[in-house]
Amino acid sequence: MKVFAFRIEQSIILSAKGEESLSFYTGCKVSENWVQDCGIDFNDKQQVFEWFKIAFSPWITQRQELFSGNIIWCIPCPQYHFPLHQTWPTLPNLTLLGDASHRMPPYAGEGVNQAMQDAFELAENLTNDGFPDIQTAIAHYEKKNTGKSFIGN
Ligand SMILES: Cc1cc2nc3c(=O)[nH]c(=O)nc-3n(C[C@H](O)[C@H](O)[C@H](O)COP(=O)(O)OP(=O)(O)OC[C@H]3O[C@@H](n4cnc5c(N)ncnc54)[C@H](O)[C@@H]3O)c2cc1C
């Protein structure tokens, strides 16, 4: 069971795990060095809870139970991704799959499938007879999956 809740620049996602535990993520847009600069000790759950109550105050108060439990670990995970305008020439011996080649937030619930689909399509290209050489096979995969590569300089 999963619950996804979004509001402007904030999210809360709950996942019920098979062994009856609950994991949850919050997402929010902050300045780049916020984890270092915010003054919160993320090992101190009370400090994290106090931050959550203020930062997520417009959310319904039942959500606060998530942070007030006794057995919680909070791990700040800054998210970055490569520039969207980036392009590269196809190489004959190197390519990108999965998160390295797609803009994929952890809570889309699709990253693993996307990575496996990439691997499947690349393997298809490398093993079928439709391409004259490996570079062309990789170029076809990259073009379809990233739209960002090209053959040549
Ligand atoms: C908190 C969280 C929850 C998520 N939940 C879901 C979910 O419910 N469903 C879903 O589909 N996806 C989920 N994802 C996304 C999913 O985990 C990724 O999309 C997926 O793992 C991408 O696979 P990948 O092989 O591209 O990269 P990764 O799984 O990140 O694999 C890359 C590997 O390369 C290794 N590596 C990095 N640098 C080097 C180096 N220099 N030398 C050697 N090895 C290196 C890393 O250690 C890692 O093992 C979640 C992600 C996060 C962070």
The ligand as an SDF file (V2000), in Angstrom:
LIG
                    3D

 53 58  0  0  0  0  0  0  0  0999 V2000
   14.5620    6.3810   -1.1970 C   0  0  0  0  0  0  0  0  0  0  0  0
   14.3190    5.8350   -2.5810 C   0  0  0  0  0  0  0  0  0  0  0  0
   13.1640    5.1230   -2.8370 C   0  0  0  0  0  0  0  0  0  0  0  0
   12.8990    4.6220   -4.1000 C   0  0  0  0  0  0  0  0  0  0  0  0
   11.7570    3.9110   -4.3110 N   0  0  0  0  0  0  0  0  0  0  0  0
   11.5340    3.3790   -5.5270 C   0  0  0  0  0  0  0  0  0  0  0  0
   10.3610    2.5790   -5.7580 C   0  0  0  0  0  0  0  0  0  0  0  0
    9.5210    2.3720   -4.8800 O   0  0  0  0  0  0  0  0  0  0  0  0
   10.1900    2.0530   -7.0070 N   0  0  0  0  0  0  0  0  0  0  0  0
   11.0870    2.2680   -8.0240 C   0  0  0  0  0  0  0  0  0  0  0  0
   10.9020    1.7670   -9.1360 O   0  0  0  0  0  0  0  0  0  0  0  0
   12.2060    3.0100   -7.8170 N   0  0  0  0  0  0  0  0  0  0  0  0
   12.4450    3.5620   -6.6070 C   0  0  0  0  0  0  0  0  0  0  0  0
   13.5700    4.3150   -6.4020 N   0  0  0  0  0  0  0  0  0  0  0  0
   14.4500    4.5990   -7.5390 C   0  0  0  0  0  0  0  0  0  0  0  0
   15.3550    3.4000   -7.8470 C   0  0  0  0  0  0  0  0  0  0  0  0
   16.0410    2.9880   -6.6720 O   0  0  0  0  0  0  0  0  0  0  0  0
   16.3430    3.8320   -8.9320 C   0  0  0  0  0  0  0  0  0  0  0  0
   15.6500    4.4450  -10.0220 O   0  0  0  0  0  0  0  0  0  0  0  0
   17.1180    2.6230   -9.4490 C   0  0  0  0  0  0  0  0  0  0  0  0
   17.8380    2.0280   -8.3730 O   0  0  0  0  0  0  0  0  0  0  0  0
   18.0740    3.0510  -10.5640 C   0  0  0  0  0  0  0  0  0  0  0  0
   18.9090    1.9650  -10.8700 O   0  0  0  0  0  0  0  0  0  0  0  0
   20.3320    2.2360  -11.4680 P   0  0  0  0  0  0  0  0  0  0  0  0
   20.9090    0.8760  -11.7270 O   0  0  0  0  0  0  0  0  0  0  0  0
   20.2270    3.1980  -12.6000 O   0  0  0  0  0  0  0  0  0  0  0  0
   21.1540    3.0140  -10.3360 O   0  0  0  0  0  0  0  0  0  0  0  0
   21.5450    2.5260   -8.8650 P   0  0  0  0  0  0  0  0  0  0  0  0
   20.5920    1.5150   -8.3290 O   0  0  0  0  0  0  0  0  0  0  0  0
   21.7750    3.8000   -8.1020 O   0  0  0  0  0  0  0  0  0  0  0  0
   22.9180    1.7780   -9.0940 O   0  0  0  0  0  0  0  0  0  0  0  0
   24.1130    2.4750   -9.3320 C   0  0  0  0  0  0  0  0  0  0  0  0
   25.2190    1.6860   -8.6610 C   0  0  0  0  0  0  0  0  0  0  0  0
   26.4690    2.2290   -9.0690 O   0  0  0  0  0  0  0  0  0  0  0  0
   27.3130    2.2700   -7.9430 C   0  0  0  0  0  0  0  0  0  0  0  0
   28.3330    3.2960   -8.1900 N   0  0  0  0  0  0  0  0  0  0  0  0
   28.2100    4.6370   -8.1550 C   0  0  0  0  0  0  0  0  0  0  0  0
   29.3650    5.2310   -8.4420 N   0  0  0  0  0  0  0  0  0  0  0  0
   30.2450    4.2410   -8.6940 C   0  0  0  0  0  0  0  0  0  0  0  0
   31.6130    4.2100   -9.0540 C   0  0  0  0  0  0  0  0  0  0  0  0
   32.3090    5.3350   -9.2470 N   0  0  0  0  0  0  0  0  0  0  0  0
   32.1980    3.0240   -9.2260 N   0  0  0  0  0  0  0  0  0  0  0  0
   31.5040    1.8710   -9.0580 C   0  0  0  0  0  0  0  0  0  0  0  0
   30.2080    1.8220   -8.7120 N   0  0  0  0  0  0  0  0  0  0  0  0
   29.5990    2.9990   -8.5320 C   0  0  0  0  0  0  0  0  0  0  0  0
   26.3940    2.6100   -6.7910 C   0  0  0  0  0  0  0  0  0  0  0  0
   26.9590    2.2270   -5.5580 O   0  0  0  0  0  0  0  0  0  0  0  0
   25.1620    1.7710   -7.1350 C   0  0  0  0  0  0  0  0  0  0  0  0
   25.2480    0.4520   -6.6150 O   0  0  0  0  0  0  0  0  0  0  0  0
   13.8430    4.8270   -5.1410 C   0  0  0  0  0  0  0  0  0  0  0  0
   15.0300    5.5280   -4.8750 C   0  0  0  0  0  0  0  0  0  0  0  0
   15.2580    6.0320   -3.6140 C   0  0  0  0  0  0  0  0  0  0  0  0
   16.5560    6.7800   -3.3480 C   0  0  0  0  0  0  0  0  0  0  0  0
  1  2  1  0
  2  3  1  0
  2 52  2  0
  3  4  2  0
  4  5  1  0
  4 50  1  0
  5  6  2  0
  6  7  1  0
  6 13  1  0
  7  8  2  0
  7  9  1  0
  9 10  1  0
 10 11  2  0
 10 12  1  0
 12 13  2  0
 13 14  1  0
 14 15  1  0
 14 50  1  0
 15 16  1  0
 16 17  1  0
 16 18  1  0
 18 19  1  0
 18 20  1  0
 20 21  1  0
 20 22  1  0
 22 23  1  0
 23 24  1  0
 24 25  2  0
 24 26  1  0
 24 27  1  0
 27 28  1  0
 28 29  2  0
 28 30  1  0
 28 31  1  0
 31 32  1  0
 32 33  1  0
 33 34  1  0
 33 48  1  0
 34 35  1  0
 35 36  1  0
 35 46  1  0
 36 37  1  0
 36 45  1  0
 37 38  2  0
 38 39  1  0
 39 40  1  0
 39 45  2  0
 40 41  1  0
 40 42  2  0
 42 43  1  0
 43 44  2  0
 44 45  1  0
 46 47  1  0
 46 48  1  0
 48 49  1  0
 50 51  2  0
 51 52  1  0
 52 53  1  0
M  END
$$$$
